[in-house]
Amino acid sequence: MNDMTLTERAVSAQDIKIAAKDVQVFYGDTHAIKDVSVDILDKTVTAFIGPSGCGKSTFLRTLNRMNDTIDICRVEGDILLDGEDIYDKKVDPVQLRAKVGMVFQKPNPFPKSIYDNVAYGPKIHGLTRSKAELDEVVESSLKKAALWNEVKDRLHAPGTGLSGGQQQRLCIARAVATSPEVLLMDEPCSALDPIATAQVEELIDELRENFSVVIVTHSMQQAARVSQRTAFFHLGNLVEFGETGQIFTNPQDPRTESYITGRIG
């Protein structure tokens, strides 16, 4: 799945979807993320890997201001989405999260019908003008999440009645329904069985045609399978960031090599 075109051409400015520079995250007095700078490319899957508690999920949450919901959390540095500072006071975090969607570790469908789960975002953001338009968005989002054929005859059944893997794909459909530009996924397969995991991985590869996807995963095999670029975090630092093939086969930093070979983690 790795896309070699990135090696063949230098990364140009228009390829960069999110540019993070010198990002620091503090929880009270704890310095959780230290001086992290990364460029996240458009239409590319970027994986964040590293041991538990290394800061990868914390950093992911800075990219759509999810850390705003934690009182003692403070974020410093610059995070630009298409060149615009997402932490600017003029930016509405709710609108930002429509553009930078999020899928969590455990599937968390709303206690509503399958249809209403997907329709929720477009409704609250006023993205559709009629029931017919909304129907169209629900159908296309479920198709993008590879779920339409399984649920099209029971759209008004509760989303919570689906299997774990289907619930996670429903959450992906819900996230893509607001036409985001970036999709953040925080260990989206850790609660799923191997078959559902394979389905979600295949889906991530398809989603990259339309979105910039950033995935936090504790599985190095998963990072190697689904991503084109990989960032390795350790103790709140970004140790190494580059093309996935290079990170896994020829890491530049001994800490990356130790993690990949299983000596730390």
Residue frames relative to the residue before (quaternion, step in Angstrom):
aa qw qx qy qz dx dy dz
M 1.0000 0.0000 0.0000 0.0000 0.00 0.00 0.00
N 0.5470 0.6425 -0.4147 0.3407 3.61 1.12 -0.46
D 0.3363 -0.7704 0.5218 0.1453 3.49 -0.91 1.04
M 0.2705 -0.8181 0.4856 0.1477 3.57 -0.34 1.20
T 0.4806 0.6923 -0.4495 0.2961 3.61 1.17 -0.27
L 0.5714 0.6002 -0.3921 0.3994 3.60 1.14 -0.52
T 0.6585 0.4963 -0.3265 0.4621 3.58 1.01 -0.69
E 0.6712 0.5487 -0.3031 0.3956 3.50 1.00 -0.87
R 0.7929 0.1760 -0.1293 0.5688 3.57 1.10 -0.45
A 0.5346 -0.6025 0.4716 0.3589 3.52 -1.09 0.62
V 0.5124 -0.6246 0.4831 0.3376 3.55 -1.08 0.67
S 0.1745 -0.7961 0.5705 0.1010 3.58 -0.64 1.06
A 0.7039 -0.4929 0.3054 0.4103 3.54 -1.25 0.48
Q 0.6835 0.4975 -0.3229 0.4255 3.61 0.93 -0.75
D 0.5702 0.5743 -0.3918 0.4376 3.60 1.25 -0.18
I 0.6399 0.5601 -0.3301 0.4097 3.58 1.16 -0.56
K 0.2301 -0.7857 0.5639 0.1078 3.55 -0.67 1.14
I 0.7853 0.0544 -0.0074 0.6167 3.56 0.92 -0.97
A 0.0881 -0.7716 0.6286 0.0407 3.55 -0.88 0.99
A 0.0665 -0.7850 0.6159 0.0069 3.58 -0.63 1.17
K 0.0274 -0.8174 0.5746 -0.0320 3.57 -0.81 1.01
D 0.8622 -0.0598 0.0087 0.5029 3.55 -0.88 1.07
V 0.2165 0.8030 -0.5276 0.1730 3.60 0.91 0.89
Q 0.0661 -0.7542 0.6533 0.0093 3.54 -1.02 0.99
V 0.0546 -0.7711 0.6321 0.0545 3.56 -1.09 0.70
F 0.0929 -0.7839 0.6136 0.0214 3.54 -0.92 1.02
Y 0.1391 -0.7108 0.6783 0.1237 3.56 -1.17 0.72
G 0.7761 -0.1293 0.0572 0.6145 3.59 -0.05 1.22
D 0.8050 -0.2123 0.1784 0.5245 3.58 -0.66 -1.11
T 0.5699 0.6075 -0.3853 0.3970 3.61 1.24 -0.17
H 0.2659 -0.7563 0.5819 0.1367 3.57 -0.79 1.07
A 0.1341 -0.8668 0.4781 0.0460 3.57 0.09 1.33
I 0.7756 0.1424 -0.0673 0.6112 3.59 1.09 -0.73
K 0.1137 -0.8306 0.5451 0.0029 3.56 -0.72 1.11
D 0.8729 -0.1387 0.0853 0.4599 3.55 -0.74 1.14
V 0.2889 0.7729 -0.5251 0.2084 3.60 0.79 0.88
S 0.0067 0.7719 -0.6349 0.0308 3.56 -0.91 1.03
V 0.1635 0.7719 -0.6034 0.1152 3.61 -0.77 1.01
D 0.2428 -0.7019 0.6414 0.1924 3.53 -1.31 0.47
I 0.1558 -0.7839 0.5972 0.0674 3.55 -0.69 1.13
L 0.3201 -0.8019 0.4820 0.1490 3.54 -0.59 1.19
D 0.5463 -0.6004 0.4801 0.3324 3.52 -1.28 0.52
K 0.8538 0.1183 -0.0997 0.4971 3.55 -1.24 0.61
T 0.5591 0.5287 -0.3869 0.5081 3.51 1.03 0.99
V 0.3092 -0.7053 0.5934 0.2341 3.58 -1.15 0.57
T 0.1003 -0.7759 0.6225 0.0220 3.55 -0.77 1.12
A 0.1729 -0.7918 0.5793 0.0867 3.60 -0.76 1.02
F 0.1970 -0.7258 0.6455 0.1335 3.54 -1.15 0.77
I 0.0022 0.8037 -0.5941 0.0329 3.59 -0.65 1.11
G 0.3340 0.7264 -0.5639 0.2070 3.55 -1.30 0.28
P 0.6703 -0.5085 0.3462 0.4150 3.59 -1.24 0.35
S 0.6579 -0.4776 0.3837 0.4379 3.59 -1.25 0.29
G 0.8236 0.2431 -0.1762 0.4811 3.55 -1.05 0.77
C 0.4821 0.6951 -0.4267 0.3197 3.61 1.24 0.25
G 0.6330 -0.5672 0.3283 0.4121 3.61 1.26 -0.12
K 0.4603 0.7180 -0.4512 0.2628 3.59 1.20 -0.13
S 0.6800 0.4598 -0.3015 0.4851 3.63 0.95 -0.79
T 0.6046 0.5497 -0.3551 0.4542 3.58 1.06 -0.74
F 0.6724 0.4807 -0.3076 0.4713 3.58 0.91 -0.88
L 0.6070 0.5570 -0.3552 0.4417 3.60 0.98 -0.82
R 0.6946 0.5000 -0.2756 0.4378 3.57 0.93 -0.93
T 0.5686 0.5655 -0.4054 0.4388 3.61 1.21 -0.24
L 0.6333 0.5948 -0.3324 0.3670 3.59 1.12 -0.63
N 0.7762 0.1667 -0.1791 0.5811 3.61 1.24 -0.11
R 0.5537 -0.6740 0.3479 0.3437 3.52 1.26 0.68
M 0.2410 0.7691 -0.5495 0.2201 3.58 1.03 0.74
N 0.5951 0.5774 -0.3693 0.4195 3.60 1.14 -0.51
D 0.4893 0.6616 -0.4279 0.3739 3.60 1.26 -0.30
T 0.6466 0.5472 -0.3200 0.4243 3.57 1.14 -0.61
I 0.6604 0.4608 -0.3075 0.5070 3.62 1.28 -0.14
D 0.4555 -0.7444 0.4152 0.2569 3.57 -0.42 1.25
I 0.7628 0.4041 -0.2302 0.4493 3.59 0.80 -0.95
C 0.5488 0.6355 -0.3895 0.3784 3.58 1.29 0.03
R 0.0454 -0.7854 0.6173 0.0002 3.56 -0.98 0.91
V 0.1410 -0.7915 0.5922 0.0547 3.58 -0.85 0.98
E 0.0496 -0.7807 0.6226 0.0182 3.58 -0.94 0.94
G 0.6057 0.5358 -0.4208 0.4110 3.57 -1.25 0.41
D 0.5029 -0.6519 0.4826 0.2987 3.57 -1.30 -0.10
I 0.0134 0.7495 -0.6618 -0.0127 3.54 -1.08 0.82
L 0.0731 -0.8204 0.5668 -0.0180 3.53 -0.48 1.26
L 0.1466 -0.7434 0.6483 0.0752 3.56 -0.97 0.96
D 0.8083 -0.1039 0.0103 0.5795 3.59 -0.45 1.21
G 0.7465 -0.4400 0.2200 0.4481 3.56 0.93 0.93
E 0.6681 0.4801 -0.3117 0.4755 3.61 1.25 -0.08
D 0.4865 -0.6875 0.4702 0.2638 3.54 -0.96 0.98
I 0.3110 -0.7873 0.4972 0.1903 3.62 -0.43 1.16
Y 0.6704 0.4775 -0.3063 0.4782 3.61 1.23 -0.31
D 0.3625 0.7215 -0.5009 0.3116 3.59 1.26 0.22
K 0.5679 -0.6293 0.4053 0.3423 3.61 -0.97 0.83
K 0.6270 0.5557 -0.3419 0.4256 3.60 1.15 -0.53
V 0.6129 0.5768 -0.3517 0.4099 3.60 1.20 -0.46
D 0.2989 -0.7339 0.5876 0.1639 3.56 -0.87 1.05
P 0.4275 -0.7322 0.4594 0.2646 3.63 -0.51 1.13
V 0.6156 0.5514 -0.3590 0.4337 3.61 1.06 -0.65
Q 0.6642 0.4785 -0.2990 0.4904 3.58 0.99 -0.85
L 0.6078 0.5561 -0.3473 0.4480 3.57 1.06 -0.77
R 0.7034 0.4734 -0.2799 0.4503 3.59 0.91 -0.90
A 0.5496 0.5459 -0.4165 0.4759 3.58 1.26 -0.14
K 0.6920 0.4660 -0.2653 0.4833 3.59 1.11 -0.71
V 0.7604 0.2271 -0.1200 0.5965 3.56 1.13 -0.73
G 0.1436 -0.8458 0.5117 0.0466 3.54 0.15 1.36
M 0.2161 -0.7886 0.5670 0.0998 3.56 -1.22 0.47
V 0.0871 -0.7518 0.6518 0.0484 3.54 -1.07 0.84
F 0.2991 -0.8068 0.4923 0.1309 3.55 -0.69 1.14
Q 0.7374 -0.4425 0.3065 0.4080 3.49 -1.43 0.20
K 0.7655 0.2342 -0.1417 0.5824 3.58 0.84 -0.99
P 0.5086 -0.6203 0.4795 0.3558 3.59 -0.91 0.81
N 0.0249 -0.8277 0.5601 -0.0233 3.60 -0.77 0.97
P 0.0170 0.8131 -0.5814 0.0227 3.61 0.56 1.07
F 0.5246 -0.5987 0.4941 0.3496 3.55 -1.20 0.58
P 0.5081 -0.6288 0.4731 0.3503 3.62 -1.15 0.49
K 0.4454 0.6405 -0.4752 0.4069 3.52 0.67 1.21
S 0.6785 -0.4506 0.3557 0.4584 3.57 -1.28 -0.05
I 0.6724 -0.4629 0.3828 0.4325 3.55 -1.32 0.31
Y 0.6498 0.5274 -0.3069 0.4532 3.57 0.92 -0.97
D 0.7174 0.4625 -0.2679 0.4467 3.60 0.77 -1.01
N 0.5580 0.5835 -0.3931 0.4400 3.60 1.15 -0.50
V 0.7283 0.4211 -0.2426 0.4831 3.56 0.86 -0.98
A 0.6775 0.5148 -0.2898 0.4382 3.60 1.05 -0.79
Y 0.4923 0.7166 -0.4097 0.2762 3.57 1.20 -0.53
G 0.7084 0.4744 -0.2712 0.4467 3.61 0.73 -1.08
P 0.6744 0.4817 -0.3090 0.4666 3.61 0.76 -0.96
K 0.6306 0.5298 -0.3387 0.4548 3.62 1.06 -0.70
I 0.7365 0.4288 -0.2760 0.4444 3.61 0.66 -1.03
H 0.7048 0.4268 -0.2735 0.4963 3.59 1.13 -0.52
G 0.4364 -0.7287 0.4437 0.2858 3.60 1.28 0.08
L 0.3157 0.7997 -0.4635 0.2146 3.58 1.05 0.72
T 0.7529 0.3003 -0.1992 0.5508 3.59 1.21 -0.27
R 0.3756 -0.7603 0.4971 0.1840 3.54 -1.13 0.73
S 0.8040 0.1493 -0.0687 0.5715 3.58 1.17 -0.32
K 0.6642 -0.4826 0.3864 0.4202 3.54 -1.32 0.27
A 0.6344 0.5373 -0.3383 0.4409 3.60 1.01 -0.81
E 0.6497 0.5098 -0.3136 0.4687 3.59 1.00 -0.83
L 0.6470 0.5195 -0.3119 0.4629 3.54 1.01 -0.89
D 0.6164 0.5457 -0.3359 0.4577 3.58 1.00 -0.85
E 0.6563 0.5286 -0.2967 0.4493 3.54 1.01 -0.93
V 0.6539 0.5068 -0.3075 0.4701 3.59 0.97 -0.90
V 0.6413 0.5206 -0.3268 0.4592 3.59 0.95 -0.89
E 0.6768 0.4897 -0.3031 0.4585 3.58 0.85 -0.94
S 0.7005 0.4647 -0.3000 0.4509 3.61 0.78 -0.95
S 0.6364 0.5227 -0.3396 0.4544 3.63 1.05 -0.69
L 0.6552 0.4937 -0.3104 0.4802 3.58 0.99 -0.82
K 0.6219 0.5201 -0.3427 0.4746 3.59 1.10 -0.63
K 0.6448 0.5158 -0.3247 0.4613 3.59 0.96 -0.86
A 0.7154 0.4191 -0.2441 0.5029 3.58 1.11 -0.67
A 0.4419 -0.7296 0.4278 0.2991 3.58 1.32 0.32
L 0.5253 0.6429 -0.3991 0.3892 3.56 1.03 0.81
W 0.4701 0.7330 -0.4193 0.2567 3.58 1.20 -0.51
N 0.7020 0.4874 -0.2967 0.4262 3.59 0.72 -1.03
E 0.6726 0.5029 -0.3002 0.4523 3.58 1.12 -0.63
V 0.8097 0.3002 -0.1344 0.4859 3.61 1.04 -0.63
K 0.4383 0.7491 -0.4448 0.2212 3.62 1.19 -0.24
D 0.7046 0.4412 -0.2762 0.4822 3.60 1.14 -0.51
R 0.7677 0.2846 -0.1946 0.5401 3.61 1.21 0.04
L 0.1041 0.8469 -0.5128 0.0945 3.55 0.96 0.89
H 0.7288 0.4250 -0.2491 0.4756 3.58 1.13 -0.57
A 0.4559 0.6271 -0.4736 0.4178 3.57 1.29 0.36
P 0.5974 -0.5933 0.3812 0.3819 3.63 -1.09 0.54
G 0.5320 -0.6404 0.4605 0.3080 3.57 -1.04 0.84
T 0.6275 0.5607 -0.3339 0.4246 3.55 1.13 -0.66
G 0.6155 0.5671 -0.3462 0.4240 3.61 1.24 -0.26
L 0.5375 0.6263 -0.4076 0.3907 3.60 1.25 -0.08
S 0.5939 -0.5323 0.4394 0.4133 3.59 -1.27 0.24
G 0.7103 -0.4678 0.3101 0.4250 3.58 -1.27 0.35
G 0.6821 0.4881 -0.2874 0.4625 3.57 0.88 -0.95
Q 0.6522 0.4964 -0.3123 0.4803 3.58 1.03 -0.78
Q 0.6227 0.5361 -0.3451 0.4536 3.59 1.03 -0.75
Q 0.6584 0.4974 -0.3237 0.4629 3.59 0.97 -0.81
R 0.6508 0.4870 -0.3261 0.4826 3.60 1.02 -0.70
L 0.5889 0.5449 -0.3638 0.4732 3.60 1.16 -0.56
C 0.6494 0.5040 -0.3163 0.4735 3.60 1.00 -0.80
I 0.6214 0.5104 -0.3408 0.4871 3.59 1.11 -0.63
A 0.6271 0.5213 -0.3328 0.4736 3.60 1.00 -0.80
R 0.6420 0.5227 -0.3174 0.4624 3.58 0.99 -0.86
A 0.6704 0.4999 -0.2990 0.4596 3.58 1.00 -0.85
V 0.7238 0.4313 -0.2726 0.4646 3.63 0.92 -0.76
A 0.5123 0.6829 -0.4076 0.3240 3.62 1.22 -0.30
T 0.6852 0.4516 -0.3005 0.4861 3.62 1.13 -0.48
S 0.4494 -0.7072 0.4275 0.3393 3.61 1.31 0.30
P 0.0969 0.8133 -0.5681 0.0804 3.60 0.68 1.00
E 0.4238 -0.6705 0.5336 0.2934 3.55 -1.29 0.18
V 0.7616 0.2075 -0.1041 0.6051 3.54 1.24 -0.58
L 0.1346 -0.7723 0.6164 0.0735 3.56 -1.07 0.77
L 0.1571 -0.7805 0.6014 0.0664 3.56 -0.67 1.15
M 0.0471 -0.8017 0.5958 0.0032 3.59 -0.90 0.89
D 0.1611 -0.8082 0.5632 0.0608 3.55 -0.57 1.17
E 0.7913 -0.2707 0.1183 0.5353 3.58 -0.12 1.33
P 0.0463 0.8768 -0.4784 0.0131 3.61 0.84 0.95
C 0.7357 0.4180 -0.2374 0.4771 3.61 1.18 -0.36
S 0.4635 0.7328 -0.4385 0.2363 3.60 1.21 -0.20
A 0.7124 0.4114 -0.2744 0.4980 3.62 1.15 -0.41
L 0.6233 0.5846 -0.3196 0.4094 3.60 1.29 0.03
D 0.5154 -0.6160 0.4895 0.3394 3.55 -1.25 0.46
P 0.7184 -0.4779 0.2729 0.4255 3.63 -1.20 0.36
I 0.6516 0.5133 -0.3370 0.4453 3.63 0.97 -0.75
A 0.6674 0.4784 -0.2982 0.4866 3.58 0.93 -0.91
T 0.6080 0.5542 -0.3478 0.4497 3.60 1.07 -0.73
A 0.6545 0.5101 -0.3127 0.4622 3.58 0.92 -0.91
Q 0.6423 0.5202 -0.3280 0.4575 3.61 1.02 -0.79
V 0.6719 0.4849 -0.3036 0.4703 3.59 0.93 -0.87
E 0.6303 0.5309 -0.3411 0.4522 3.61 1.01 -0.75
E 0.6380 0.5162 -0.3231 0.4713 3.56 0.98 -0.84
L 0.6379 0.5383 -0.3026 0.4601 3.53 1.06 -0.87
I 0.6254 0.5377 -0.3414 0.4507 3.61 0.96 -0.85
D 0.6499 0.5228 -0.3173 0.4513 3.57 0.98 -0.85
E 0.6621 0.4874 -0.3038 0.4814 3.60 1.07 -0.73
L 0.6397 0.5537 -0.3299 0.4186 3.59 0.99 -0.86
R 0.5854 0.6140 -0.3668 0.3818 3.57 1.11 -0.63
E 0.5463 0.6100 -0.4105 0.4012 3.61 1.17 -0.38
N 0.7975 0.3013 -0.1365 0.5046 3.58 1.08 -0.72
F 0.7880 0.2821 -0.1184 0.5343 3.58 1.16 -0.53
S 0.3966 -0.5876 0.6187 0.3385 3.46 -1.42 0.14
V 0.1057 -0.8163 0.5672 0.0279 3.62 -0.61 1.10
V 0.0626 -0.7699 0.6342 0.0315 3.57 -0.96 0.93
I 0.0409 -0.8249 0.5631 -0.0274 3.57 -0.62 1.12
V 0.2307 -0.7089 0.6490 0.1518 3.53 -1.03 0.90
T 0.1023 0.8022 -0.5829 0.0791 3.57 -0.79 0.95
H 0.3536 -0.7088 0.5615 0.2396 3.55 -1.10 0.69
S 0.6357 0.5260 -0.3233 0.4633 3.58 1.29 -0.14
M 0.3377 -0.7522 0.5291 0.2006 3.57 -0.51 1.17
Q 0.5961 0.5613 -0.3675 0.4411 3.58 1.09 -0.67
Q 0.6490 0.5133 -0.3187 0.4623 3.55 0.99 -0.84
A 0.6291 0.5261 -0.3348 0.4641 3.59 0.93 -0.87
A 0.6716 0.5011 -0.2997 0.4561 3.58 0.92 -0.93
R 0.6819 0.4980 -0.2948 0.4474 3.59 1.03 -0.77
V 0.8332 0.3151 -0.1433 0.4311 3.59 0.72 -0.99
S 0.7456 0.4492 -0.2477 0.4253 3.62 1.05 -0.53
Q 0.3735 -0.6856 0.5725 0.2504 3.51 -1.34 0.36
R 0.7772 0.1568 -0.0984 0.6014 3.57 1.19 -0.57
T 0.1215 -0.8037 0.5817 0.0304 3.58 -1.03 0.81
A 0.1512 -0.7541 0.6346 0.0755 3.53 -1.10 0.89
F 0.1858 -0.7818 0.5881 0.0916 3.57 -0.86 0.99
F 0.1417 -0.7936 0.5908 0.0326 3.55 -0.70 1.20
H 0.0628 0.7773 -0.6249 0.0379 3.55 -1.13 0.70
L 0.8530 -0.0613 -0.0023 0.5183 3.57 -0.76 1.11
G 0.7483 -0.4277 0.2176 0.4581 3.57 0.93 0.95
N 0.6471 0.4861 -0.3222 0.4911 3.58 1.29 -0.04
L 0.3644 -0.6478 0.6070 0.2812 3.53 -1.23 0.51
V 0.2480 -0.8136 0.5130 0.1158 3.57 -0.30 1.29
E 0.8027 -0.0918 0.1327 0.5741 3.53 0.87 -1.01
F 0.0105 -0.7887 0.6136 -0.0372 3.55 -1.07 0.81
G 0.3336 0.7395 -0.5336 0.2390 3.56 -0.78 0.96
E 0.7436 -0.3457 0.2740 0.5026 3.53 -1.23 -0.36
T 0.6052 -0.6172 0.3663 0.3444 3.52 -0.95 0.97
G 0.6542 0.5255 -0.3262 0.4354 3.60 0.85 -0.93
Q 0.6795 0.4887 -0.2903 0.4639 3.56 0.95 -0.91
I 0.6363 0.5337 -0.3368 0.4436 3.62 0.94 -0.86
F 0.7409 0.4257 -0.2383 0.4616 3.58 0.92 -0.89
T 0.7657 0.3677 -0.2154 0.4817 3.60 1.00 -0.64
N 0.8185 0.1055 -0.0245 0.5642 3.58 1.08 -0.63
P 0.0244 0.8362 -0.5476 0.0151 3.61 0.68 1.03
Q 0.4292 -0.7256 0.4860 0.2304 3.56 -1.06 0.80
D 0.7421 0.3794 -0.2098 0.5112 3.58 1.14 -0.58
P 0.5215 -0.6632 0.4269 0.3256 3.64 -0.83 0.90
R 0.6115 0.5489 -0.3663 0.4364 3.63 1.11 -0.59
T 0.6153 0.5302 -0.3468 0.4691 3.59 1.07 -0.72
E 0.6622 0.5118 -0.3029 0.4558 3.54 0.90 -0.97
S 0.6467 0.5217 -0.3213 0.4542 3.60 0.97 -0.85
Y 0.6586 0.4995 -0.3143 0.4669 3.58 1.00 -0.81
I 0.6907 0.4955 -0.2880 0.4410 3.56 0.84 -1.00
T 0.7164 0.4158 -0.2574 0.4976 3.59 1.04 -0.70
G 0.5826 -0.6424 0.3476 0.3565 3.58 1.29 0.15
R 0.4815 0.6787 -0.4496 0.3246 3.60 1.18 0.23
I 0.7563 0.1357 -0.1604 0.6195 3.60 1.21 -0.35
G 0.4253 0.6918 -0.5081 0.2871 3.55 -1.15 0.46
